[in-house]
Amino acid sequence: MIFQIRKTQKVLIFCFIFFTHNSIAQPITFEVNNSDLVISLNNKDLRFLSKTSSSSGEIDKTFFFDDLSLKISEINMEDKILKSDKAEYILRKNIVNLEKNVSLELKNKAYPFQLTTENLSLNMDLNVMESNSDVFIQNQDISIEAKAVKIDVYEQKRRVTLNQAVIFSKGKKIGQSNSLYFNLFDPLVKMIGSAEILIDDYKINASEISYNFEENKIINSKNSSITTLN
């Protein structure tokens, strides 16, 4: 695996090479203020812009950031903009951990997606983002509150998995479930476990509900019951 790191202030380039046999790791030192650090690897560009930055001093250790703005650019994918008060990047594992006032924005003009939480972990090799903190998602007119989130790749689509999710439309609660699944930029969601949807003057409870937000329509449900609210 080859890492290329650029510090734009001094236009310095470091190349770190890891060998699977007789592994060699070169020590580095890293300490700058108002830094713009770019790491290119695995067809991704990670641009770290932070108030202060430092490293542990060895390549197999960790970079640390304060007041971070991280832009992740990838071929054929929307740019990801992440911000947090604190962050670390574990170089050898290719993992970013963000803490305190964490936000994620996907730069898709047609379907804007924003997520806020208190901690978020990104595994670049596995294309997985996870948080075990309370999560708030804004996706066009729909907002979702949940207790945890995972964003990964499933059947070649980017899937969002939420635990203990509550769904709102224009500030009004319209549903909830133990687990909620949807693909990014897709209006169809699947709700599993104590699923509930409110439509007009009716409440639908079921063990599982598939719902289309754009059409405001239940596609299918299992073990469902309907209650009149008025």
Contacts in CASP RR format, 6 or more apart in sequence:
PFRMAT RR
TARGET T0000
AUTHOR 0000-0000-0000
METHOD contacts of the structure
MODEL  1
MIFQIRKTQKVLIFCFIFFTHNSIAQPITFEVNNSDLVISLNNKDLRFLS
KTSSSSGEIDKTFFFDDLSLKISEINMEDKILKSDKAEYILRKNIVNLEK
NVSLELKNKAYPFQLTTENLSLNMDLNVMESNSDVFIQNQDISIEAKAVK
IDVYEQKRRVTLNQAVIFSKGKKIGQSNSLYFNLFDPLVKMIGSAEILID
DYKINASEISYNFEENKIINSKNSSITTLN
1 17 0 8 1.000
1 18 0 8 1.000
1 41 0 8 1.000
1 42 0 8 1.000
2 15 0 8 1.000
2 16 0 8 1.000
2 17 0 8 1.000
2 41 0 8 1.000
3 14 0 8 1.000
3 15 0 8 1.000
3 16 0 8 1.000
3 39 0 8 1.000
3 40 0 8 1.000
3 41 0 8 1.000
3 91 0 8 1.000
4 13 0 8 1.000
4 14 0 8 1.000
4 15 0 8 1.000
4 39 0 8 1.000
4 40 0 8 1.000
4 41 0 8 1.000
5 13 0 8 1.000
5 14 0 8 1.000
5 16 0 8 1.000
5 37 0 8 1.000
5 38 0 8 1.000
5 39 0 8 1.000
5 40 0 8 1.000
6 12 0 8 1.000
6 13 0 8 1.000
6 37 0 8 1.000
6 38 0 8 1.000
6 40 0 8 1.000
7 32 0 8 1.000
7 35 0 8 1.000
7 36 0 8 1.000
7 37 0 8 1.000
7 38 0 8 1.000
8 36 0 8 1.000
8 37 0 8 1.000
8 38 0 8 1.000
9 32 0 8 1.000
9 34 0 8 1.000
9 35 0 8 1.000
9 36 0 8 1.000
14 28 0 8 1.000
16 25 0 8 1.000
16 26 0 8 1.000
16 28 0 8 1.000
16 59 0 8 1.000
16 91 0 8 1.000
17 24 0 8 1.000
18 24 0 8 1.000
18 25 0 8 1.000
18 92 0 8 1.000
25 58 0 8 1.000
25 59 0 8 1.000
25 60 0 8 1.000
26 59 0 8 1.000
27 57 0 8 1.000
27 58 0 8 1.000
27 59 0 8 1.000
28 55 0 8 1.000
28 57 0 8 1.000
28 58 0 8 1.000
28 59 0 8 1.000
29 55 0 8 1.000
29 57 0 8 1.000
30 53 0 8 1.000
30 54 0 8 1.000
30 55 0 8 1.000
30 57 0 8 1.000
30 63 0 8 1.000
31 53 0 8 1.000
31 54 0 8 1.000
31 55 0 8 1.000
32 53 0 8 1.000
33 51 0 8 1.000
33 52 0 8 1.000
33 53 0 8 1.000
34 51 0 8 1.000
35 48 0 8 1.000
35 49 0 8 1.000
35 50 0 8 1.000
35 52 0 8 1.000
35 53 0 8 1.000
36 47 0 8 1.000
36 48 0 8 1.000
36 49 0 8 1.000
37 47 0 8 1.000
37 48 0 8 1.000
37 49 0 8 1.000
37 50 0 8 1.000
37 53 0 8 1.000
37 63 0 8 1.000
38 45 0 8 1.000
38 46 0 8 1.000
38 47 0 8 1.000
38 48 0 8 1.000
39 45 0 8 1.000
39 46 0 8 1.000
39 48 0 8 1.000
39 89 0 8 1.000
40 46 0 8 1.000
41 94 0 8 1.000
41 124 0 8 1.000
42 94 0 8 1.000
42 124 0 8 1.000
42 125 0 8 1.000
43 74 0 8 1.000
43 75 0 8 1.000
44 72 0 8 1.000
44 73 0 8 1.000
44 74 0 8 1.000
44 124 0 8 1.000
45 71 0 8 1.000
45 72 0 8 1.000
45 73 0 8 1.000
45 74 0 8 1.000
46 70 0 8 1.000
46 71 0 8 1.000
46 72 0 8 1.000
46 89 0 8 1.000
46 96 0 8 1.000
46 124 0 8 1.000
47 70 0 8 1.000
47 71 0 8 1.000
47 72 0 8 1.000
47 73 0 8 1.000
48 63 0 8 1.000
48 65 0 8 1.000
48 68 0 8 1.000
48 69 0 8 1.000
48 70 0 8 1.000
48 89 0 8 1.000
49 68 0 8 1.000
49 69 0 8 1.000
49 70 0 8 1.000
49 71 0 8 1.000
50 65 0 8 1.000
50 66 0 8 1.000
50 67 0 8 1.000
50 68 0 8 1.000
50 69 0 8 1.000
50 87 0 8 1.000
51 66 0 8 1.000
51 67 0 8 1.000
52 65 0 8 1.000
52 66 0 8 1.000
52 67 0 8 1.000
53 63 0 8 1.000
53 64 0 8 1.000
53 65 0 8 1.000
53 66 0 8 1.000
54 63 0 8 1.000
54 64 0 8 1.000
55 61 0 8 1.000
55 62 0 8 1.000
55 63 0 8 1.000
55 64 0 8 1.000
56 62 0 8 1.000
56 63 0 8 1.000
56 64 0 8 1.000
59 91 0 8 1.000
59 92 0 8 1.000
60 91 0 8 1.000
60 92 0 8 1.000
61 90 0 8 1.000
61 91 0 8 1.000
62 88 0 8 1.000
62 89 0 8 1.000
62 90 0 8 1.000
62 91 0 8 1.000
63 88 0 8 1.000
63 89 0 8 1.000
63 91 0 8 1.000
64 86 0 8 1.000
64 87 0 8 1.000
64 88 0 8 1.000
65 86 0 8 1.000
65 87 0 8 1.000
65 88 0 8 1.000
65 89 0 8 1.000
66 85 0 8 1.000
66 86 0 8 1.000
67 85 0 8 1.000
68 82 0 8 1.000
68 83 0 8 1.000
68 84 0 8 1.000
68 85 0 8 1.000
68 86 0 8 1.000
68 87 0 8 1.000
68 98 0 8 1.000
69 81 0 8 1.000
69 82 0 8 1.000
69 83 0 8 1.000
70 80 0 8 1.000
70 81 0 8 1.000
70 82 0 8 1.000
70 83 0 8 1.000
70 87 0 8 1.000
70 96 0 8 1.000
70 98 0 8 1.000
71 79 0 8 1.000
71 80 0 8 1.000
71 81 0 8 1.000
71 82 0 8 1.000
72 79 0 8 1.000
72 80 0 8 1.000
72 82 0 8 1.000
72 122 0 8 1.000
73 79 0 8 1.000
78 106 0 8 1.000
78 107 0 8 1.000
78 108 0 8 1.000
79 106 0 8 1.000
79 107 0 8 1.000
80 104 0 8 1.000
80 105 0 8 1.000
80 106 0 8 1.000
80 107 0 8 1.000
81 103 0 8 1.000
81 104 0 8 1.000
81 105 0 8 1.000
81 107 0 8 1.000
82 96 0 8 1.000
82 98 0 8 1.000
82 102 0 8 1.000
82 103 0 8 1.000
82 104 0 8 1.000
82 105 0 8 1.000
82 120 0 8 1.000
82 122 0 8 1.000
83 101 0 8 1.000
83 102 0 8 1.000
83 103 0 8 1.000
84 98 0 8 1.000
84 99 0 8 1.000
84 100 0 8 1.000
84 101 0 8 1.000
84 102 0 8 1.000
84 103 0 8 1.000
84 120 0 8 1.000
85 99 0 8 1.000
85 100 0 8 1.000
85 101 0 8 1.000
86 98 0 8 1.000
86 99 0 8 1.000
86 100 0 8 1.000
87 96 0 8 1.000
87 97 0 8 1.000
87 98 0 8 1.000
87 99 0 8 1.000
88 96 0 8 1.000
88 97 0 8 1.000
89 95 0 8 1.000
89 96 0 8 1.000
89 97 0 8 1.000
90 96 0 8 1.000
90 97 0 8 1.000
93 123 0 8 1.000
94 123 0 8 1.000
94 124 0 8 1.000
94 125 0 8 1.000
95 121 0 8 1.000
95 122 0 8 1.000
95 123 0 8 1.000
95 124 0 8 1.000
96 121 0 8 1.000
96 122 0 8 1.000
96 124 0 8 1.000
97 119 0 8 1.000
97 120 0 8 1.000
97 121 0 8 1.000
97 122 0 8 1.000
98 119 0 8 1.000
98 120 0 8 1.000
98 121 0 8 1.000
98 122 0 8 1.000
99 118 0 8 1.000
99 119 0 8 1.000
100 118 0 8 1.000
100 119 0 8 1.000
101 116 0 8 1.000
101 118 0 8 1.000
102 116 0 8 1.000
102 117 0 8 1.000
102 118 0 8 1.000
102 119 0 8 1.000
102 120 0 8 1.000
102 131 0 8 1.000
103 114 0 8 1.000
103 115 0 8 1.000
103 116 0 8 1.000
104 113 0 8 1.000
104 114 0 8 1.000
104 115 0 8 1.000
104 116 0 8 1.000
104 120 0 8 1.000
104 129 0 8 1.000
105 112 0 8 1.000
105 113 0 8 1.000
105 114 0 8 1.000
105 115 0 8 1.000
106 112 0 8 1.000
106 113 0 8 1.000
106 114 0 8 1.000
106 184 0 8 1.000
108 185 0 8 1.000
110 185 0 8 1.000
111 139 0 8 1.000
111 140 0 8 1.000
111 184 0 8 1.000
111 185 0 8 1.000
112 138 0 8 1.000
112 139 0 8 1.000
112 140 0 8 1.000
113 137 0 8 1.000
113 138 0 8 1.000
113 139 0 8 1.000
113 184 0 8 1.000
113 185 0 8 1.000
114 137 0 8 1.000
114 138 0 8 1.000
114 139 0 8 1.000
115 135 0 8 1.000
115 136 0 8 1.000
115 137 0 8 1.000
115 138 0 8 1.000
115 149 0 8 1.000
116 135 0 8 1.000
116 136 0 8 1.000
117 131 0 8 1.000
117 133 0 8 1.000
117 134 0 8 1.000
117 135 0 8 1.000
117 136 0 8 1.000
117 149 0 8 1.000
118 131 0 8 1.000
118 133 0 8 1.000
118 134 0 8 1.000
119 131 0 8 1.000
119 132 0 8 1.000
119 133 0 8 1.000
120 129 0 8 1.000
120 130 0 8 1.000
120 131 0 8 1.000
121 129 0 8 1.000
121 130 0 8 1.000
121 131 0 8 1.000
122 128 0 8 1.000
122 129 0 8 1.000
123 129 0 8 1.000
123 130 0 8 1.000
126 152 0 8 1.000
127 152 0 8 1.000
127 153 0 8 1.000
128 150 0 8 1.000
128 151 0 8 1.000
128 152 0 8 1.000
129 149 0 8 1.000
129 150 0 8 1.000
129 151 0 8 1.000
129 152 0 8 1.000
130 148 0 8 1.000
130 149 0 8 1.000
130 150 0 8 1.000
130 151 0 8 1.000
131 148 0 8 1.000
131 149 0 8 1.000
132 148 0 8 1.000
133 148 0 8 1.000
134 145 0 8 1.000
134 146 0 8 1.000
134 147 0 8 1.000
135 144 0 8 1.000
135 145 0 8 1.000
135 146 0 8 1.000
135 147 0 8 1.000
135 148 0 8 1.000
135 149 0 8 1.000
135 162 0 8 1.000
136 143 0 8 1.000
136 144 0 8 1.000
136 145 0 8 1.000
137 143 0 8 1.000
137 144 0 8 1.000
137 145 0 8 1.000
137 146 0 8 1.000
137 149 0 8 1.000
137 160 0 8 1.000
137 162 0 8 1.000
141 169 0 8 1.000
141 170 0 8 1.000
142 167 0 8 1.000
142 168 0 8 1.000
142 169 0 8 1.000
142 213 0 8 1.000
143 167 0 8 1.000
143 168 0 8 1.000
143 169 0 8 1.000
143 171 0 8 1.000
144 162 0 8 1.000
144 165 0 8 1.000
144 166 0 8 1.000
144 167 0 8 1.000
144 168 0 8 1.000
144 180 0 8 1.000
145 165 0 8 1.000
145 166 0 8 1.000
145 168 0 8 1.000
146 162 0 8 1.000
146 163 0 8 1.000
146 164 0 8 1.000
146 165 0 8 1.000
146 166 0 8 1.000
146 180 0 8 1.000
147 163 0 8 1.000
147 164 0 8 1.000
148 162 0 8 1.000
148 163 0 8 1.000
148 164 0 8 1.000
149 160 0 8 1.000
149 161 0 8 1.000
149 162 0 8 1.000
149 163 0 8 1.000
150 160 0 8 1.000
150 161 0 8 1.000
151 158 0 8 1.000
151 159 0 8 1.000
151 160 0 8 1.000
151 161 0 8 1.000
151 184 0 8 1.000
152 158 0 8 1.000
152 159 0 8 1.000
152 161 0 8 1.000
153 159 0 8 1.000
157 183 0 8 1.000
157 184 0 8 1.000
157 186 0 8 1.000
158 183 0 8 1.000
158 184 0 8 1.000
159 181 0 8 1.000
159 182 0 8 1.000
159 183 0 8 1.000
159 184 0 8 1.000
160 181 0 8 1.000
160 182 0 8 1.000
160 183 0 8 1.000
160 184 0 8 1.000
161 179 0 8 1.000
161 180 0 8 1.000
161 181 0 8 1.000
162 179 0 8 1.000
162 180 0 8 1.000
162 181 0 8 1.000
163 178 0 8 1.000
163 179 0 8 1.000
164 178 0 8 1.000
165 176 0 8 1.000
165 177 0 8 1.000
165 179 0 8 1.000
165 180 0 8 1.000
165 191 0 8 1.000
166 173 0 8 1.000
166 175 0 8 1.000
166 176 0 8 1.000
167 173 0 8 1.000
167 174 0 8 1.000
167 175 0 8 1.000
167 176 0 8 1.000
167 180 0 8 1.000
167 189 0 8 1.000
168 174 0 8 1.000
169 213 0 8 1.000
173 198 0 8 1.000
174 197 0 8 1.000
174 198 0 8 1.000
174 199 0 8 1.000
175 191 0 8 1.000
175 195 0 8 1.000
175 196 0 8 1.000
175 197 0 8 1.000
175 198 0 8 1.000
176 191 0 8 1.000
176 194 0 8 1.000
176 195 0 8 1.000
176 196 0 8 1.000
177 191 0 8 1.000
177 192 0 8 1.000
177 193 0 8 1.000
177 194 0 8 1.000
177 195 0 8 1.000
177 196 0 8 1.000
177 209 0 8 1.000
178 192 0 8 1.000
178 193 0 8 1.000
178 194 0 8 1.000
178 195 0 8 1.000
179 191 0 8 1.000
179 192 0 8 1.000
179 193 0 8 1.000
180 189 0 8 1.000
180 190 0 8 1.000
180 191 0 8 1.000
180 192 0 8 1.000
181 189 0 8 1.000
181 190 0 8 1.000
181 192 0 8 1.000
182 188 0 8 1.000
182 189 0 8 1.000
182 190 0 8 1.000
187 212 0 8 1.000
187 213 0 8 1.000
187 214 0 8 1.000
187 215 0 8 1.000
188 210 0 8 1.000
188 211 0 8 1.000
188 212 0 8 1.000
188 213 0 8 1.000
188 219 0 8 1.000
189 210 0 8 1.000
189 211 0 8 1.000
189 213 0 8 1.000
190 208 0 8 1.000
190 209 0 8 1.000
190 210 0 8 1.000
191 197 0 8 1.000
191 208 0 8 1.000
191 209 0 8 1.000
191 210 0 8 1.000
191 211 0 8 1.000
192 207 0 8 1.000
192 208 0 8 1.000
193 207 0 8 1.000
193 208 0 8 1.000
194 205 0 8 1.000
194 207 0 8 1.000
195 205 0 8 1.000
195 206 0 8 1.000
195 207 0 8 1.000
195 208 0 8 1.000
195 209 0 8 1.000
195 221 0 8 1.000
196 203 0 8 1.000
196 204 0 8 1.000
196 205 0 8 1.000
196 206 0 8 1.000
197 203 0 8 1.000
197 204 0 8 1.000
197 209 0 8 1.000
197 211 0 8 1.000
197 218 0 8 1.000
198 204 0 8 1.000
198 229 0 8 1.000
199 216 0 8 1.000
199 218 0 8 1.000
201 228 0 8 1.000
201 229 0 8 1.000
201 230 0 8 1.000
202 226 0 8 1.000
202 227 0 8 1.000
202 228 0 8 1.000
202 229 0 8 1.000
203 226 0 8 1.000
203 227 0 8 1.000
203 229 0 8 1.000
204 218 0 8 1.000
204 221 0 8 1.000
204 224 0 8 1.000
204 225 0 8 1.000
204 226 0 8 1.000
204 227 0 8 1.000
205 224 0 8 1.000
205 225 0 8 1.000
205 227 0 8 1.000
206 221 0 8 1.000
206 222 0 8 1.000
206 223 0 8 1.000
206 224 0 8 1.000
206 225 0 8 1.000
207 222 0 8 1.000
207 223 0 8 1.000
207 224 0 8 1.000
208 221 0 8 1.000
208 222 0 8 1.000
208 223 0 8 1.000
209 218 0 8 1.000
209 220 0 8 1.000
209 221 0 8 1.000
209 222 0 8 1.000
209 224 0 8 1.000
210 218 0 8 1.000
210 219 0 8 1.000
210 220 0 8 1.000
210 221 0 8 1.000
211 217 0 8 1.000
211 218 0 8 1.000
211 219 0 8 1.000
212 218 0 8 1.000
212 219 0 8 1.000
END
